[in-house]
């Protein structure tokens, strides 16, 4: 099928190019007309915090979704700054979309020395939250000019700049591909394929957002994954095409159209098959996010997997059509002379070195990965609070002022919500403040507040510790299992909600579902690889080694972000827990990309084994033929993901460093050391498959029917 598709793409290359242009324009137009809006938050249905939220919004219907705590400070005293503060509040109230504003002069809290006070501003996010927030921030500048400081504690006011990762990634790709290919034309083909795939993929993300809940960061994740797989797949195919074309023609002789056609068909029938299977493994990994049981991840899973599917389709249709147009001019616009010689490349020599000492290299590689991954055992998953924002930002300043003036727990109170429409429940709720105040870890309990219709009552509980502290999570569980459980036994049905309680529920849900997600992805990937490579040990080893590389990335995150080691180098101020979504996100993306490299390498090795080479020789030749592609692709990815570390938000730094470390470790220690070492140790046992499995497993041919590799002693090797 792939041979026929490649042949059709070459013979009808102009039609294929036009079809892709129309697809690009059509999907972008459809996205503009029918695309939905990204979700700004996700609900955890079935959790106690979600029950509290539903009950609260049902009986406080006029309460908007957007809110922020305003923190005022004036060394003269808040009362002395009263006229300026009132002018500021009046300006804020006049902003369209602002729902309600309280005054620090009459409401909120005030520090013991009277220099710090709080108030609240509520606004309707449907009125355009970004615009409302910007106007409030502008009004704050006027108040600061009078000598009174005001800052805002709310994620709506978080100040950060996303690095131009896509642009930097493409620039890095240009440089690396030029070094790898030495030709502007050869460099341009993977870039064009990736860019077109990304554009169509992002349009599909917008269309998915109209059907399923899609987080706001889906487009960026999809574009990063799209760049990764798009360039990876095109690199592999273009490299195979170049080798095939050179093998079919004598040096310095212009190839005819038949040789070009056959070389393209062979590259798709061999490398293209590996691309298809690699893409399927990536999509399995990404679609595994459905197993997390969180609705707001569905759009992320569908959007990113759609970007991968488009990248695969572009690699096996658009790229062959462009190769058909380029033909023998692939090396046109060369930036340096390409020298060719017979013999072995540096990758041949490296692989033979590993094979001479396989046990030593295997043990050394495993020790490094285990040492890097060991801190994973100490990982604590929890949502980091605003105290981790960059020093000098309004949210960090507000957090620090609240913690200093009122205690760290004031930055993350929890809310008790219960129905109190009948006297018995109202009396039971009235007894809660005294009972909750006696619980260890509670700093303050507010007064009960009834809803306008009298159906429910709410109660604010302030912990003694900050929102991200482990003691706060323990308090949430202690309240639910203790005082609130006793209240349920008395007929009251209280729920514990608020942002802090919701974050605890989110961390608990993610932690409990993560093993299911990882297990399912590993099982499906193992079965697919077993069918592709007709082996038990090869896919088992691939799964284990990929887990080790991801574990190493987890360990580095714990060391840098949780323990604070060397955090200052990337702008991390102190240690904090690991975001609950980070392990899931890292696994989904990195496992897929790692499987890309695994399929590329092993398919090249398996192709040579099937053509009669010994296991050792096949590993040497397979590694030598794919190492440059894997190295170039990994270098591009490390540069792309590394730009995330330059961002302002801690969460962005975390995902960027984790991805960069995982890709680097996988492309170096795993792919270039452990894979050849373990394959040498296992020898012919690599390809063992029990007879019962031989009968029941479907045969998935990833090697195709390409020309048998030539004798390595006579094969032309490109020297850079």
N, C-alpha and C positions, 0 to 999 in steps of 0.2 A: 504493500500500500504506500509506504513512504517513498519507494523508488518511483512509483507512478506519479505521486504528488510532486516530487522533485522534478521529474521530467516535464510534467505539465507546467510547473512554475517557470521553468527555463524556457520552454517553447512558446509560452504565452506570457512572457515576462512583462511586456507593456500593459497587458490587461490586468495582471496581478498588481502591478504598481498603482494603476488607476483604482483598482478595487480597494487597496489599502488607503489611498488618499480619500476615497469616498467614505470608507469606514471611519476614518479619523474625523472627517468633517461631520458625518452623520451622528456619531456618538456624542461629539461635543455639542452639536445642536440639540440633540435629544436631552442631554444633561442640563443644558440651559433652560429647556422648556419644561421638563418633567422631573428634574433632580430635586431631591428633598433636602431638608436642613439637617445638619449634624446635631446629635444629641449632646447637650452640655453636662448631663449627669446620668447616672445609671441607678436604677432601683434594684434593691435586693428583695424580691418578693418572697414572702414566707418568713422573713426575719422579724425579730421583735422591734428593731428600729424602724422597719418599714411599716409595721402595724401602728406604731406611734405616729409616724408621719401621716399615714392615711387618716387616722382619727383626728389629728390636729387640723389638717387641711379641710376636712369635711365640716368642721365646726368653727373654723376661722377662715371662711371662704374669701374674705377680702385681703388676706395676708399675701403679699407678693412673694415671688420666688427669690428676688434679689435683696440682700441686706448686707450691711457692714456696720461694724462697731467703730465709732469715731473716738479717738483718744486725744484729748487736749492736754497741753502742758504749758504753764506759764509760771516763771519764777516769782512773779509778783503776786500770784494767786489767781484762781479761776474767776473769783468775783470781780477782781480789778479789771480783768479782761472782758467782763460781761458785755459792754456795748459792742465791741468788735465781734464777739462770738455771735451775738444776736443778729448783727448785720450779715454775717456769714450764713447763719441758719436760714435767714429770710431768703438769701440768694439761692440756697440749695432747694428750699421749698418751691421756688418758682421754676425750677428746671422741669421740663416736660418728662413725665415718666416717674418722677419721685412720688412715692405714695404717702410716706409719713416721715417726720423728723422729730426726734425728741431733743430736749435741751440739757446740756451738762449743768446748767444753773439750777434746774429743778428736778431732773430725773437722773437715772444712771447712778454711777458710784463716784465717790470723791476720796482721794487719798487722805491720810491722816494729816499731812501738812497743808492740804488744800491746794496743791500746785498741779495735780493731775486729776482729770475727771473724764468720764465716758458718756457717750450718748449714742443713739442708733439712727441710721437712715435706712429706709426701706424703699425699694423701687421695683417697677414692673419690668422684668427682663424682656417681655414681648414688645415693649416700647423701644427696644434697641439698647441693650445693656451697655455695650461698648461706648456708645455716645453719651449715655447718662453718666457713666463712670468718668469719662474724660471731662465732662462739664463740672462734675463735683470736684475733681482734682484741680481744675483751673480755678474754681472758687476758693479752694484751700490755699492757693498761692497768694491770694489777696489777704487772707487772714494771717498768714505767716509774715507778710510784710509789716504787720502791726506789732510783731514781737510775740505772738501767740502761736505755738506749734500745734499742728493737727495732723494726725496720721490715721490710716484706716486698716482695720483688721478684717480681711475678707479675701477669699481667693479671687474675687472680681477685681481686686486692686493689685494683684500680683504684677510686678514689673519685670518683664523679661523680653529678650530679643532672641528669636530663633535663628541659629546660624544658617547661612545659605548653603545647606548641605548638598542640595541637588547641584547647584552651580559649582561648588568646590569639588564634588564628586566627579562631575563631567570634566572639569579641568584636570583633575588627577588622572582620569581615564585617558585623556588626550596624551599626556606626557608618558604614562606607562605603556600605552598601546604603541606609541611611536617608538619607544625603546624596544618593545617586544617584536614589532613587525618591521620597523625601519622604513615604513612607507606610509605616506599620507592617505592613499587610497585604502590600503588594508586597515589602517587605523580607523578610517571613517565609517566603514561598513558596520562594525559592532555598535558604534555610537548611534548611527541612524536607526538601526534596528531597535536599540534600547529606548531611544527617545520617542519613536513612534509607538512602541509598546506601552511606554509609561503614559503617553497622552491618551491613548485609547483606554488604558486601565483606569486612569483617574476619572475619566468620563463615566465609566461603569460604576465606580465607587459612588459618584453622585446619584446615579440611577438607583443603586441599591439602597441609598439612604432614604429614598421615597417609599421603600417597601419594608425595610427592617430598621430597627434602631441602630444607628451608626455613630460611634464616638467621633469627636471632632478631630482627633489626631490620626484618623484612618488614612487620610490622603497622604500624610507625610510618611507613615509606615509603608503604605502601598508603593509610594514613589521610591523609597529606599530599597525595598525588596525588588521592585521592578528594575531599578538600575543594576542591582546585584545579579539577578538571574538573567536579565536581558544581555548584559555584557558577557557574563559567563558563557551562556549558550552560544552566542555569536562567535566568541573567541574560539571555542572548541571546534565549531563547524568551519570557520575560515581557516584555522590552522590545518585541519584535515584536508580541506580543499587544496590548499597550497601544496601540501605533501603529495596528494594524489596527482595533481597536475604536473608537478615536477617529475614524478615517477613515470608518467606517461610520455614525456617528451625529453629529448636530449637537451642538455644545457645550450643556451644561446639560440635555440631553434624556436621559432614562433609557433605555439600550439594552434591547431585548427579548431573549428567549432565543435567537431565531434569529440575531441579530447576534452574541451572545456565542459561540454554537456555531460560526458561520462564522469569527469572528475566531480562535478557538482552532485550528480546522482549518487556516486559512491560516498561522498561526504555526508549526505543526508541519510543514506541507508546505513551508515555506521555511526558517525558522530551524532547524526540526527536522532537515531534510536536512543542513544544514551541521553540526549537532551529530553526526549519525551518521558523516559522513565524517571529521570532526575526531577523533572517538573511535577510528575505525579507524586513523588515522595514529598516534595515541598508542599504541595496542595494538601496531602494527607496531614502533614504536620500542622498547617495553618487551620484547616477545617476541624482539627481536633479541639479547637477552642470551643466548639459547640458543647463539648462534654463538661465544660466548666459550669454549666447550668446558669449562666448569666446572660440575660437577653441582650444587654447592651454590647456584648462581645460578638453577637451574630453578624452585625454589619462589618465589623473588623475582619472576621474570618472570611466572609464572602468577598469583601472588597480586595483584600490582599491576595487571596487565592485566584480571584479573577485577573488581577494584574499578572500573576504567574502564568495563568492559562494563555493570556494574550502574548506574553513573552515567548512561550513555547510555539504558539501559532505563527508569530512573526519570524521565529528562527527557522521554521521548516517551510515557509512559503515566501515571505517578503525577502529574506536573505538570499535564497536560491535565485529569485528573480533579479536581485541586484548583482549577484555574482555572474548571472548570465549577461547582464549589460556590461559589466566590467571585463569579463572574460580573462584573457591572458595579461591584461594590464593591471593586475592586482598589486604588483610591486611598483607601479608608476609613482612618480613624485617621491622617489627615495630620498631620505635625508642623510644617508651614509651608504658607503659601499658594503655590499654583502659578500663576505668571503665564504666559500664552500670548500670543504675538504672531506675526504673519507676518513673513517675512524670513529673514535668514541668521543662523545661530548663530556663535559664536566658532570652532567647528571648520570651518565653511564658509570663514571668513576666513583661517584658518591654512592650509587646503589650497590656497586660491587664491594665498596668498603663496608657498608652496612651488612652485606651478606657474608663477609669474612668474619664478622664479629656480631652475629645476630643476637645472641643472648645478652651481651654487654649493652648494646644499643637498646634492646627491649627493656631491660631492667632500668637503665638510665632514664629513658623516656617515661616509664611508668612512675619512677620515683619523683620526677619533676611534676608530673600531672597530679599525683596523689598529694604532694606537698602543697601545691597551689590550691587543690580542692579541699584540703582538710578543714579550713575555716568554715566551709559550708555547713558543717555539723553544728556550728554556733549561730547560724543565721536566725535572726528574729524578724518576722514579717509584720510590719505595721505601717500605717500611713504617717509619713513625716509631717510635722506641723510647720506653721509659718515661721517658727524660730530658726528654721534652716535656710530661709531666704537670704539673699546676699545682704551684707551689712550696708546700711544706708538706704535700702528700699523702704517704702512707706509701710509695708506689711511687717518687715522685720523690726522696724523702729516701734511700731504699735505693739507688737508682741513683747518686746523687751520692756517697754514702759508699763504695760499691764502686769507683767511678771514681777517687776520691781515694786510697783505701787500696791498691788493687790494679791500677789501670789501667782505662781505659774498655772494653777488650776483654773483661774478666771479666763484663760485663753481657750478653754475647752469644756464648758459646763455640759452636763447631761440633763435631759428633760424627762420627767415622769408624767405620763399622760394616762388618764383613766376616765371612764364614764361615771358621772356623779349625778345623774338625773333624779335618782331616788334618795330619800333621806339616809338609808342604811349605807349606801356607797359614799355619800357625801361625808358622813361621820367617819367612815373608815379612812377616807382620803385625808380628812383633817388630822388624823392621828399619825399620818406618815412622816411629816417633817421631824417630829421629835424622835421617832424611831430611826429614821435615816441618819440624823445627826449623830447618833451613837455609833454608827458603823465606822470602823477604822479606815482612814483614807479620805473621809469627807471633811472638807474645810468649812463649807457654809451651805445652808439650805434656805432657799428663798421662801416667800409667802405664797400660798396657793392662789392661783388666778383662774377664775371661771370663764368659760367661753360666753359670748354674747347671748346665746340661747340657753345657757345653763346646763347643757347636756354633758359637757366634759370639764375637767379641771386639769391644770398643768402645774408643775412644780419644778423649779430649777435647783439642781444639785451641783455644787462646785467641788471638784476633787482637790486634794492637797498637792497633786503632781500634775505635770503638763500633759497635753493630749497624747503625745507620742510615747510617754513613759510606760514601761511594762506594768508599773504599779497601778496606773489608771485603767488599763485593760483588766487587770485583776479586780479592781473595784467594780467595774461594770458587771463582771460575772458574779461577784460577791453580792451585789445588790439584787440581781435577778434571782440568784439561787437562795437568798436569805430573806430580807425584809419584804421584797415584792412577792416572793413565793408564799410567804406567810399571809400577805394581804389577799392573795388569790384564794387561799383556804378560807378566808373570812367573807368571800363573795365579791371582793373588788377585783377587777381585771386590769391591773396597771401594765403599761408598756414603757420601756426605757428607750428614749430616742435622742435626737440631736446629732450633730456632725460627729462628735467623738464616739458615741455609741455606734453610729453607722459605720465609722471606720473600723471599729473593733469587729463588727459583724462581717464587714467586707474581708478583713484579714482572715477571720475564721473560715469563711466560705471558700476563699481562694486556697487556703492551706489544706482544707479537707478534700477539695476536688482535684488539686494538683496531681496527686499520685494516680488518680483515675485517668486524667488527661495524658500524663507521661506514659503510663502503662499501655493505653490504647494505641498511641502513636508508635511506640516501640514495637508492639505486636504486629500492627499492620505493615509497618516498614520492614520488619523482619520477614514476614510472609512474602511481600512483594520482591524483596531482594533474593530470597531463597528461590522463587520461581524464575527470576531473571538470570541468576548465576548458577542455578542447579547445584547448590551447595548448602550445607548446614553451617559449617564453620565460618565461611566468608561473611555471610550476613550477621551471624552472631558476633563475630569480631568487630564488624562495622558498627553495630549498635553499641557495644561496650565501649569502643574507643570514642565514639561520638558523645556518649554520656560522660566520659572522662574529660573531654575537652570542654563541655558545657559546665561540668563540675568545677574545672579550673577557673572558668569565668566567674561562677558564683563565688568561689573562694576569694578572688581578687576584689569583688564587690564588697564582701564582708570586711576585708582588711582595710579598704579605702574608705567606704561609706559608713560602715557600722562601727569599726574600731578607730577610724580617723587616721590611719597610717598614710603619710604623704598626701593627705587630703588638701593641704595648703597649695600644693603644686597645681591643682585644678580648681582652686577656689572653693573648697569644701571646708566649712568652719565647724569642727567638732564632729563627733560621731552621732549617728541616728539609725533607726531600723531601716531595713530594706523594704521598699514599697511592695505591697502584696502582689501587684500585677506583674512586677519585673521578672520573677522566675518563670512565670508562664509565657510572657512575651519573648524573653530571651530563648527559652527552649523552642518555641514554635518557629522562630526565625532562624536561629543558629542550627538547629537540628536539620531543617530543610536545606540550608546552604551547605552544611557539612555533608549531607547525603549527595548533593550535587558533585562535590569533589570526589566523594567515594565512588559514585557511579562512573564518573569520567575516568578515574584511574583504573578501577577494576574492570570496566568494559574493555579498556585497551589491553589489559593483561589477559583477560578471558579470550579475547579475539586471537591473541597469539598462541594461547594454549590450544584452542580449537584448531589452529593451523599447524599443530604438531610440535611447537616449541616446548622445551622442558619448563617446569614451574619457575626455576631460578632465572633462566634466560628471559622468559616471558615477563617476569617482574622487573628485570633490569630494563628491557626495552619498553615496557608499558610505562614505567616511571619516567624514563628519559623522554618519551614522546608526549607526556602530559604535564610534566613538572613545570615547564615554562608557562603553560596556560594557567595552571592552578596558581602558580606564584603571582602572575600578573593580575589575575582576577582577585586574589586575596589582597594584594597590595592596594588595588582600587577600593575594595571594601573597607580595609583598615583606614584609609584616608577619608572615605565618606563617613563612616561611623565615628571616626575620631573627631570630626567637626562638631558632633553633638556635645563633646566635652567643653567646647568653647561657649556653650549657651549659659544663660544665667540661672535657669531653674535646676535645682538639685536632681529632680526626676529625669530631666533631659540628659544631664551629665551621667547619671547612673546607667541609663540604657545605652548611651553612646560608648562608654568605657566597656561595659559588658560585652557588647557586640564586637567591638574592635579587638578585645583580648581573645574572645572565643574564636573569631576567624583567624587571627594570627597564630594561636596555639594549634588550631586544627590544620592549617596549611603548612605548618613547620614541623612541630613535634609529632603530630599524629600521622599526617600524610607522607612526610618525607623520612620519618624515622621508624615509628612503630609499625606502620603498614608493611613496608618491605622487610623489616626485621621479623615480625611474626609470621609473615608468609614464607620466609625462608625457613624458620623453625618448623612450621607445619608441613612444608614440602608438598608432596602430591596429595596429602590429606586435606589441603585447602578445598579440593573439589569433590570431597566425599559426600554422597547423598544416598541414604538408605533406599533399597529397592522399593519398599512400599510407597515411599514418597515420590520416587521416580514415576510410578504409575499414576498417582493421583494429582500431582502438581501439574498445572498447565505449563506449557513450554512457551516462555516469552523470550523471543530472540532479540537480544540487545546488540549483537555484533553485526547483524546484517550479512550481506554477501559481498563485502568489499574484497578487493584484491589482497592476497596473502602478503603480509609484510616481507620485505626483501631481507636477504642475509645482512645482519647488522654490520658485517665487515665491509660490505660494499655499499651500504646505504649512505646516501648523501646526508651530511649533518651540517646544519646551519650554525655558524660560529658568530657570536656577537662579541 
